[in-house]
Amino acid sequence: MRRCFTTAARCSSHENPLGLPRRGQSQPPSIPRAQRGLPQKRKIRDVAKTIAVSSAKGGVGKSTIAVNLALTYSRLGLRTGILDTDIFGPSIPTLLNLHDASEPRLSDRNTLIPLTNYGLKSMSMGYLLPSEKAPVAWRGLMVMKALQQLLHEVEWGGLDVLVLDLPPGTGDVQLTIGQQMELDGAVVVSTPQDVALKDAVKGVGMFDKMGVKVLGMIQNMSGFVCPGCGRTANIFSPNGEMVKHRCEELGVRFLGSIPLQEQICEDSDRGVPSVVAEEMKEQNGVTASFKAIAKEISQQVDVGREVMTA
């Protein structure tokens, strides 16, 4: 059964923008309120640990980092999922080669059943659009309601860890997730250049203000690896350790670096993340970097600690 979904706000209900069927007059789950009307934080149903991946700056490879981190946990034997919270520009369908997949089915409880590829469960606004070219022309209220449905009306079926791929910026989506959800921590991604790092620092400050533990920062595109000679050139900064130095200033853990490689870009564009691509080739290059980052995170969040220390 397909839902009647449209990206035009005038044709959708503000209370149910994803068009999920309701039994009788049943309403979507209400948000419990604390004193002074502030929302009470709650966990995502059937999810043990939730980790947000943010950048506060677009174009730094955050979604690529998020999906490879999630796949790393999956390869380590953990039940893992990834939730794309970018309503306007979802990237996960492309990265997981699910951009032309069928629309998610509904469970008996009329909740969305995640799509799965490479052993990783995923949910994204991109799965609900009529086509890849369809824009989401919504105002804030519709966006927030759609976000609530993605957060609370997905049938994850029991996960050890869920990775949230946050959109760029420090706006409504980030505030809603940080103020309403029980996050076990946040990871901030930046490239080693001042224009990106300034926004990344703002992201760290945002999580601090919301009481969300910042697990650390990842430096993406840390150096260009020549496919011919293998030499590494620091494209963005002379010493290639700009993010690491800023972490020291902020008192934030430096989780690791991911190089700027032509193969990573090609693999992402064809929907085969680096962790999967190297697995197919029996290689362990960038996969080792992601595993090291996953171990750094597990030292702060109890995500399959017995697996990570094996």
C-alpha positions in Angstrom: 0.0 0.0 0.0 1.5 3.3 -1.1 0.9 6.5 0.8 -0.4 9.6 -0.9 2.8 11.7 -0.4 3.5 15.1 -1.8 6.2 17.6 -1.2 3.8 20.5 -1.5 2.7 21.8 1.9 -0.8 22.7 0.8 -1.6 19.1 0.0 -0.2 17.5 3.3 -1.4 17.5 6.8 0.7 19.6 9.2 0.2 16.8 11.8 1.1 14.0 9.4 3.3 15.3 6.6 4.6 11.8 5.7 1.1 10.6 5.1 1.2 7.6 7.5 -2.2 6.0 7.8 -4.0 6.5 11.2 -6.3 3.9 12.7 -9.6 5.6 13.4 -8.9 8.9 15.1 -5.5 7.9 16.5 -2.9 10.7 16.6 0.9 10.6 16.3 2.8 10.2 19.6 2.6 13.3 21.8 5.8 14.8 23.1 5.8 14.7 27.0 6.4 18.1 28.5 8.4 19.1 31.5 8.1 22.3 33.6 7.5 25.6 31.7 6.5 23.6 28.6 10.0 22.4 27.7 10.1 18.9 26.1 11.2 15.9 28.1 14.1 14.0 26.4 13.3 10.5 25.4 15.0 7.6 23.7 14.2 6.4 20.2 12.2 3.2 20.6 14.1 -0.1 20.3 17.5 1.7 20.1 20.1 1.1 22.8 22.6 3.9 21.8 22.1 7.0 19.6 25.1 8.9 18.2 24.7 12.1 16.2 27.1 13.1 13.4 27.2 16.8 12.7 29.3 19.3 10.9 27.5 22.7 11.1 29.0 23.3 7.7 27.9 21.7 4.4 30.2 20.1 2.0 32.7 18.6 4.4 31.8 14.9 3.8 29.7 14.5 7.0 27.2 12.0 5.4 30.1 10.0 4.0 31.6 9.8 7.4 28.3 8.9 9.1 27.4 6.1 6.7 30.9 4.5 6.9 30.9 4.8 10.7 27.6 3.0 10.8 28.8 0.3 8.4 31.9 -0.1 10.6 29.7 -0.9 13.6 27.7 -3.3 11.5 30.8 -5.1 10.3 31.8 -5.5 13.9 28.7 -7.5 14.6 26.5 -4.8 16.1 22.8 -4.3 15.0 23.2 -0.9 13.4 21.0 1.6 11.7 21.4 5.1 10.2 18.7 7.8 10.2 19.0 10.6 7.7 17.6 13.7 9.4 18.2 16.1 6.5 14.7 16.8 5.2 15.7 19.1 2.3 18.9 17.4 1.1 19.0 13.7 2.0 22.2 11.9 1.0 21.9 8.4 2.5 19.8 7.0 -0.4 22.6 7.8 -2.8 25.4 6.6 -0.5 23.7 3.3 0.2 22.6 2.8 -3.5 18.9 2.9 -2.5 18.0 6.0 -4.5 15.7 4.1 -6.8 14.4 1.6 -4.2 10.7 1.0 -3.6 9.0 3.1 -0.9 9.3 1.8 2.6 6.6 -0.6 3.7 4.4 -0.1 6.8 4.4 -2.4 9.8 1.2 -3.6 11.5 1.5 -0.5 13.7 1.6 1.8 10.7 5.2 2.7 11.3 7.8 2.8 8.6 10.0 -0.3 8.1 13.6 0.7 7.3 15.3 -0.2 4.0 18.4 -2.4 4.3 21.5 -2.6 2.1 25.0 -3.9 3.0 23.6 -5.2 6.2 22.7 -1.7 7.4 19.1 -0.5 8.2 18.3 3.0 7.1 15.6 5.6 6.9 15.5 8.8 5.0 13.2 11.4 3.6 14.7 10.5 0.3 12.9 7.2 0.3 9.5 9.0 0.5 10.0 11.4 -2.4 8.4 10.7 -5.8 11.8 11.1 -7.5 15.4 12.2 -6.8 14.6 15.6 -8.4 11.6 16.4 -6.3 12.2 19.3 -4.0 10.8 19.4 -0.5 9.0 22.9 -0.5 8.0 23.0 3.1 8.0 25.6 5.8 9.3 25.0 9.3 6.2 23.5 10.9 5.9 20.8 8.3 9.7 20.1 8.5 9.5 19.7 12.3 6.5 17.4 12.1 8.2 15.2 9.5 11.2 15.0 11.7 9.1 13.9 14.6 7.7 11.1 12.5 11.2 10.0 11.3 12.4 10.0 14.9 9.4 8.2 16.5 7.5 6.3 13.8 10.1 4.0 12.4 10.2 0.3 13.2 13.9 -0.3 13.9 13.3 -3.8 15.3 16.0 -3.5 18.0 19.4 -1.8 17.4 22.6 -1.7 19.4 23.5 1.7 17.8 21.7 4.2 15.6 23.7 6.9 13.8 21.9 10.2 13.1 23.1 12.0 10.1 22.3 15.6 10.9 21.9 18.3 8.3 24.4 21.2 8.1 23.9 24.2 10.4 22.8 24.8 14.0 19.1 25.4 13.4 15.7 23.9 14.1 16.5 20.3 13.3 19.6 20.2 15.5 17.9 22.0 18.3 14.8 19.7 18.2 17.0 16.5 18.2 19.3 17.8 21.0 16.4 19.1 23.2 14.0 16.2 22.7 16.1 13.1 22.2 18.4 11.3 24.6 21.6 11.3 22.6 24.5 9.3 23.9 26.9 11.7 22.2 27.7 13.8 19.2 30.6 13.7 16.7 31.6 16.8 14.8 33.2 16.6 11.3 35.3 19.3 9.7 37.9 19.7 7.0 41.2 21.2 7.9 40.4 24.7 6.7 39.5 27.8 8.7 36.2 28.5 6.9 34.8 25.0 7.8 36.5 24.8 11.3 34.9 28.0 12.5 31.4 26.6 11.9 32.5 23.2 13.4 33.4 25.0 16.6 30.0 26.6 16.6 28.5 23.1 16.4 30.6 22.0 19.4 29.2 25.0 21.3 25.7 24.2 20.3 25.9 20.6 21.7 27.5 21.9 24.9 24.6 24.3 25.5 22.1 21.5 25.0 23.9 19.3 27.4 24.9 16.7 24.7 28.3 15.2 25.2 30.7 15.9 22.4 32.5 12.7 21.8 35.1 14.3 19.6 36.0 15.7 16.2 36.9 14.0 12.9 39.2 15.6 10.3 37.9 14.7 6.9 39.9 15.3 3.7 43.0 15.6 5.8 45.3 15.2 2.9 45.2 14.4 -0.8 46.6 11.0 -1.5 48.0 10.8 -5.1 46.6 7.7 -6.8 49.8 7.5 -8.9 52.7 7.9 -6.5 50.8 7.6 -3.2 52.3 10.8 -1.8 50.1 12.8 0.6 49.7 16.6 -0.1 48.0 18.8 2.5 45.6 20.7 0.3 43.8 22.8 3.0 46.5 23.5 5.6 50.3 23.2 5.6 50.7 20.8 8.5 47.5 18.8 8.1 46.7 18.9 11.8 44.4 22.0 12.0 41.5 20.1 13.5 43.7 18.3 16.0 45.1 21.6 17.3 41.6 23.1 17.6 40.5 20.1 19.6 43.4 20.7 22.0 42.2 24.3 22.4 38.6 23.3 23.0 39.4 20.3 25.3 37.7 18.0 22.9 38.9 14.6 21.9 40.4 14.2 18.4 38.9 11.0 17.0 41.0 10.7 13.9 41.5 11.7 10.2 40.1 10.4 6.9 42.2 11.2 3.8 41.1 12.9 0.6 41.1 10.1 -1.9 39.8 9.9 -5.4 38.5 6.4 -4.7 36.4 7.5 -1.7 34.6 10.0 -3.9 34.1 7.6 -6.7 32.8 4.8 -4.4 30.4 7.3 -2.6 28.9 8.5 -5.9 28.2 5.0 -7.1 26.6 4.0 -3.9 29.3 1.7 -2.5 30.7 3.3 0.7 34.5 2.8 1.3 34.0 0.2 4.0 32.0 -1.9 1.7 34.2 -1.3 -1.4 37.4 -2.3 0.5 35.6 -5.3 1.9 34.8 -6.4 -1.7 38.5 -5.9 -2.7 39.8 -7.5 0.5 41.6 -4.3 1.4 41.9 -2.5 4.7 43.0 1.1 4.0 40.4 3.7 5.0 38.4 0.9 6.8 41.2 0.7 9.4 40.8 4.5 10.0 37.0 4.2 10.5 37.5 1.2 12.9 40.0 3.2 14.9 37.5 6.1 15.1 34.7 3.7 16.2 37.0 2.4 19.0 37.7 5.9 20.1 33.9 6.5 20.4 33.3 3.2 22.2 35.7 4.3 24.9 33.2 7.0 25.8 29.9 5.3 24.9 29.2 1.7 25.7 28.6 0.6 22.1 29.5 -3.1 22.0 32.5 -2.6 24.1 33.2 -6.3 24.3 33.3 -6.4 20.5 35.4 -3.3 20.1 38.0 -4.4 22.6 38.3 -7.9 21.1 
